[in-house]
Amino acid sequence: MTTRIRNGRIIDPANDRDEIGDLLIVDGKIADGIAREADEEIDASGLIVAPGLIDIHVHLREPGFGWKETIESGARAAAAGGFTTIVCMPNTSPVADSPSTIAWIKQRAAQVASVNVLPSGAISRNIAGEELAPIAALAQSGAVAVTDDGKCIQNHELMRRAVEYARMVGIPVLDHCQDYHLVGDGVVNEGRWSTSLGLPGWPCAGEEMIVMRNILLAELCDHDIHCQHVSCAGSVRLMREARARGVKITGEVCPHHIALTDDAVRNFDTNAKMNPPLRSQQDRDALIEGIADGTLTILASDHAPHATFEKEVEFDRAPFGIVGLETELGLFLDLLVHKPRAIDLPRVIEMFTVEPAKLLKLNSGALSAGAPADVTLIDPDLEWTVQPERFHSASRNTPFSGWQLKGRAVRTIVSGRTVWQLER
């Protein structure tokens, strides 16, 4: 099977390529040259032809919570967002803290997923933060990283040993940065709105304390620790200084933390309740600055689906999280490229491809000859409206309903096969 994508702007940061041209796919892999005849031709005039986008922070909820999301529905949502590879978090039921659960996820994904689904394993057994999971066995069974996402290990000695084991098997540690003693029962950012609404506050120090811990352990163990969903100005400042010294610390930004501030909770909208919480305008500005100067290297969704009945309760009883796979690319393009520009389009693509592939040591994120033909076609100027009722995800919990965005994926190709295409 031969496919030629014609006349697109090929942006391939891994190979320092940004030009108008054609891309050839032969038998599911990127090929050199241009075929005179192809079984399929795709006209990409006016579109960006990018390596398949990667999201390293996705909750697929399966096994155990299929009413929120399944591997199949989450993969469809990923494809509709332009993502060809997603990394699923281990806070399922049972927790992905054993090789058998990792194997089940991989087998299920092979059966039903339209995109590449890569499992992560838990750092601790039952993500309880008390005893290490078998990290080496998890890596051998296919886990591309370890994390207790949704929870945070408070025992620094245990975390040190986890990083050392992860270094031995060559996978990164991803950490949800939350000091329980400082955060307590906080549900919104500590500040004006926590006081006005009478809701328990969540100080930035609760994140920054663990970011500092991770910097110290990354330096001590000389291994990669990745801070998930960074939300605070102090975290950016700490990471900037550490990275300047060569410490192997990285961080990601989620779209909601630069699209919204804690003003969004003023009406007790549970769709604006997330972990970590929406922060102040100062924090938002610091995150964008951290993206612009390269301190924060990866963009991710923290796709966290919940059923409608779970969110339609009192604010402090509602679960944390929002869906994000189908809106994140549009939000990042709109907020970082179009108004006003913080980074250019090639850097956005690099943060969705090269950077996550480098952290996780993946054979993806590039349009190199012989690489799997995972390709995302993007219309950077397409104006569209977020309509949750049209989501492919099994859940609809988003604060962005009705938002007007500019830029979105229009076609997603996995191993040379179109798995989703925008209906015009």
Secondary structure, DSSP 8 states (H G I E B T S, - for coil): -EEEEEEEEEEEGGGTEEEEEEEEEETTEEESS--SS-SEEEE-TT-EEEE-EEEEEE---TTT-TTT--HHHHHHHHHHHTEEEEEE-S-SSS-S-SHHHHHHHHHHHHHH-SSEEEE-B-SBGGG-SSSB--HHHHHHTT-S-EE-TTS----HHHHHHHHHHHHHHT--EEE----HHHHTT--EETTHHHHHHT--EE-THHHHHHHHHHHHHHHHHT--EEE-S---HHHHHHHHHHHHTT--EEEEE-THHHH--GGGGTT--GGG--SS----HHHHHHHHHHHHTTSS-EE---B----HHHHSS-GGGS------TTTHHHHHIIIIIISS-SS-HHHHHHHHTHHHHHHHT-S-SS--TTSB--EEEEEEEEEEE--GGG-SSS----S-TT-EEEEEEEEEEETTEEEEE---
